[in-house]
Amino acid sequence: MATIRRALALCGLLLLSSLSGITSGADDFSDSHDVDSFPVGWQNLVWSGSENQTHWAQIYYPSNESGLGQPIDNASGPFSLLIWIGDEGESSDQYDWLGKTISTAGYIIIVIPPDWNSDDTLAQCSSILGLWYRIQYNNQNGSL
């Protein structure tokens, strides 16, 4: 019986501690927007990885005007960033509709094809993190 009481007390404490932080992290997140809130800009993205490999990806982002190569909407940011790697046998173009649609709601989307120029998973992850840090810095400073 004592074990059940301790378990219930522990569950109660965990529940109370989770409720106390519901509003505390709200300032850490970017504002949410409805789909179709922004026009979408997109372009090919090229960067060098940690071992000087050249990587290609497609980037979609909220813009002031829709179209290829349009500048990002720096006034409404910063925007959340989503990076994903495409599936084997699929090209980045197959994610075009999804990238553009999600970007209309205020997200920066980067689609990396699965066949990029690195044979080493660690180097791939390192390159993606390097890209993420650069995009995050530029997004925070309005210079994407």
C-alpha positions, 0 to 999 in steps of 0.5 A, spaced: 500 500 500 505 504 501 508 503 494 502 505 491 501 512 495 509 513 493 507 512 486 501 516 486 505 522 490 510 522 485 505 522 479 502 528 482 508 532 483 510 530 476 503 533 474 504 539 478 511 540 475 509 540 468 503 545 469 508 550 472 512 551 466 506 551 460 507 559 459 514 560 461 517 558 454 512 562 450 517 567 449 522 562 446 518 560 440 517 564 434 510 567 432 505 562 429 502 564 423 496 561 418 498 558 412 498 563 406 500 568 411 506 569 407 508 569 399 514 564 398 521 565 395 525 559 394 532 558 391 538 553 390 542 552 396 549 550 395 554 550 401 561 547 403 561 541 408 566 540 414 570 536 409 570 541 403 564 537 400 559 541 396 552 540 398 546 542 394 539 543 397 533 547 396 530 552 400 523 555 401 522 561 406 517 567 407 518 573 402 515 579 401 514 577 393 513 570 391 518 567 386 525 564 385 530 568 388 526 573 392 529 576 398 526 573 405 521 577 409 526 580 414 521 584 418 516 578 420 522 574 422 525 570 425 522 564 422 522 557 425 527 552 421 525 545 418 531 541 415 529 534 412 533 529 407 529 526 402 528 519 401 532 514 396 530 515 389 526 522 390 529 528 388 528 535 392 523 537 386 518 532 389 518 536 395 516 543 392 509 543 394 510 541 401 516 546 402 512 552 399 506 550 403 509 550 409 513 556 408 507 560 407 505 559 414 512 562 416 517 557 416 524 556 413 524 549 409 531 546 407 530 540 403 536 536 402 537 530 397 539 523 399 544 523 394 549 528 396 556 528 396 558 525 402 559 517 404 560 518 411 554 519 416 558 523 421 560 528 416 553 529 413 550 530 420 556 535 421 555 539 415 547 539 416 549 542 423 553 547 420 548 549 415 543 550 421 547 554 425 549 559 419 541 559 417 540 560 424 545 566 425 542 569 419 535 569 420 536 572 427 540 578 424 535 579 418 540 577 413 538 570 410 
